[in-house]
């Protein structure tokens, strides 16, 4: 029993250290206020055209279990804000387009399109953002207010209490 608790404590401490390192990494990155590219359906996407809406940039990878786990949560929260000035821009940063395409085919097969959800592949020609290198084993979420200002940056899971901040921006 004591060994199990000790291992659990060590694992939590190690996870906390990794999260702290990732937060420090993100703190040294440039402001993620520039993003242009084309969505999966070919539409032009750039952040200035989304002003007036709260924008959640979600950078993820198919090699990241936490990322894959967060996608359904993002969709559930988005469903609660249907018709509100809120959009999720899900930017996949897989190195290989084929990895992203496999996931996109599954998504298209099982999920209906949502005009408040935009999918991009970061490696596509013409894609530009100013976030720099991203961790492959953790999602990066950047929340922009209606004026396009960064209000929140999270590496890893979005804590439940942070959804209150998202709701305050969307509903006010």
Legacy VTK file of the C-alpha trace (Angstrom):
# vtk DataFile Version 3.0
C-alpha trace
ASCII
DATASET POLYDATA
POINTS 172 float
0.000 0.000 0.000
2.731 2.463 0.970
4.672 1.640 -2.213
1.574 2.278 -4.327
1.005 5.677 -2.665
4.665 6.546 -3.056
4.612 5.660 -6.774
1.402 7.654 -7.216
2.973 10.664 -5.494
6.113 10.405 -7.641
4.034 10.155 -10.807
2.018 13.261 -9.838
5.206 15.155 -8.982
6.745 14.168 -12.324
3.550 15.159 -14.175
3.512 18.499 -12.329
7.143 19.136 -13.260
6.392 18.394 -16.918
3.369 20.706 -16.851
5.439 23.473 -15.240
8.163 23.066 -17.872
5.578 23.265 -20.644
4.008 26.383 -19.133
7.440 27.998 -18.914
8.074 26.956 -22.533
4.831 28.558 -23.613
5.575 31.693 -21.613
8.645 32.292 -23.784
6.739 31.942 -27.060
5.565 34.849 -29.138
1.954 35.900 -28.868
-0.221 33.532 -30.888
-2.216 36.231 -32.566
-1.288 35.507 -36.176
-2.720 32.555 -38.051
-3.618 32.128 -41.694
-4.324 29.071 -43.770
-7.014 27.015 -45.450
-9.540 24.838 -43.685
-10.122 21.241 -44.712
-12.959 22.394 -46.958
-10.687 24.928 -48.690
-12.014 28.100 -47.064
-9.504 30.831 -46.245
-8.941 31.252 -42.504
-7.255 34.181 -40.799
-7.733 35.519 -37.305
-8.674 39.106 -38.227
-11.704 37.758 -40.117
-12.861 36.054 -36.902
-12.858 39.251 -34.815
-16.115 39.770 -33.006
-16.083 36.124 -31.920
-14.276 34.374 -29.094
-11.729 32.091 -30.779
-10.218 28.985 -29.252
-7.092 27.863 -31.077
-6.488 24.211 -30.273
-3.133 22.847 -31.498
-3.108 19.059 -31.407
-1.523 15.920 -32.836
-2.824 12.417 -33.543
0.247 11.113 -31.651
-0.973 12.849 -28.479
-3.404 10.819 -26.328
-4.371 13.889 -24.291
-5.162 15.783 -27.501
-7.373 12.990 -28.801
-9.104 12.810 -25.434
-9.800 16.586 -25.454
-11.395 16.750 -28.912
-14.754 15.266 -27.792
-14.790 17.591 -24.747
-14.263 20.596 -27.003
-17.114 19.435 -29.248
-19.449 18.949 -26.267
-18.692 22.436 -24.939
-19.107 23.919 -28.399
-22.534 22.267 -28.705
-23.599 24.195 -25.599
-22.682 27.472 -27.309
-24.362 26.878 -30.656
-25.258 30.200 -32.205
-23.025 32.133 -29.811
-20.041 34.195 -31.045
-17.559 31.360 -30.441
-15.445 29.316 -32.827
-12.891 26.542 -32.352
-9.970 26.502 -34.771
-8.446 23.032 -34.417
-4.933 23.101 -35.856
-3.342 19.702 -36.305
0.449 19.730 -36.264
1.277 16.165 -37.305
4.504 15.986 -39.287
2.894 13.749 -41.919
-0.279 14.765 -43.732
-1.314 11.096 -43.985
-1.653 10.856 -40.181
-3.956 13.856 -40.122
-5.920 12.661 -43.168
-6.690 9.305 -41.500
-8.159 11.109 -38.518
-10.051 13.560 -40.755
-11.677 10.701 -42.692
-12.915 9.137 -39.447
-14.162 12.483 -38.185
-16.064 13.164 -41.414
-17.578 9.701 -41.306
-18.942 9.999 -37.761
-19.369 13.695 -36.972
-21.638 16.179 -38.734
-20.021 19.405 -39.957
-20.235 22.345 -37.575
-19.811 25.921 -38.855
-18.304 26.895 -35.483
-15.510 24.291 -35.822
-12.666 24.881 -38.290
-10.054 22.199 -38.998
-6.599 23.055 -40.337
-3.383 21.135 -40.913
-0.388 23.194 -39.830
1.857 21.699 -42.526
-0.391 22.786 -45.414
1.013 25.151 -48.018
0.151 28.705 -47.047
-0.377 27.966 -43.355
1.304 30.538 -41.121
1.175 31.133 -37.383
3.535 32.657 -34.865
3.443 29.979 -32.159
6.740 28.332 -33.075
7.574 24.696 -32.270
4.881 22.822 -30.342
5.081 19.874 -27.948
3.910 16.662 -29.642
2.575 14.995 -26.504
0.413 17.816 -25.155
-2.263 20.049 -26.666
-1.770 23.798 -26.709
-4.873 25.947 -26.339
-4.929 29.696 -26.894
-8.112 31.643 -26.189
-8.662 34.960 -27.967
-11.305 37.466 -26.941
-13.607 39.212 -29.436
-10.924 41.808 -30.177
-8.347 39.119 -30.968
-6.350 39.543 -27.748
-4.860 36.485 -26.056
-6.774 35.860 -22.823
-5.601 32.382 -21.918
-2.844 29.918 -22.841
-2.823 26.342 -21.666
-0.430 23.500 -22.385
-2.065 20.171 -21.592
-5.569 19.646 -20.289
-7.908 22.575 -19.816
-8.836 22.612 -16.140
-12.603 22.618 -15.507
-12.528 26.033 -13.804
-10.996 27.600 -16.945
-14.171 26.780 -18.894
-15.845 29.426 -16.705
-13.521 32.037 -18.218
-14.400 30.805 -21.704
-18.105 31.017 -20.870
-17.705 34.545 -19.468
-16.076 35.693 -22.725
-18.646 33.963 -24.939
-21.775 34.960 -23.030
-20.841 38.567 -22.152
LINES 1 173
172 0 1 2 3 4 5 6 7 8 9 10 11 12 13 14 15 16 17 18 19 20 21 22 23 24 25 26 27 28 29 30 31 32 33 34 35 36 37 38 39 40 41 42 43 44 45 46 47 48 49 50 51 52 53 54 55 56 57 58 59 60 61 62 63 64 65 66 67 68 69 70 71 72 73 74 75 76 77 78 79 80 81 82 83 84 85 86 87 88 89 90 91 92 93 94 95 96 97 98 99 100 101 102 103 104 105 106 107 108 109 110 111 112 113 114 115 116 117 118 119 120 121 122 123 124 125 126 127 128 129 130 131 132 133 134 135 136 137 138 139 140 141 142 143 144 145 146 147 148 149 150 151 152 153 154 155 156 157 158 159 160 161 162 163 164 165 166 167 168 169 170 171
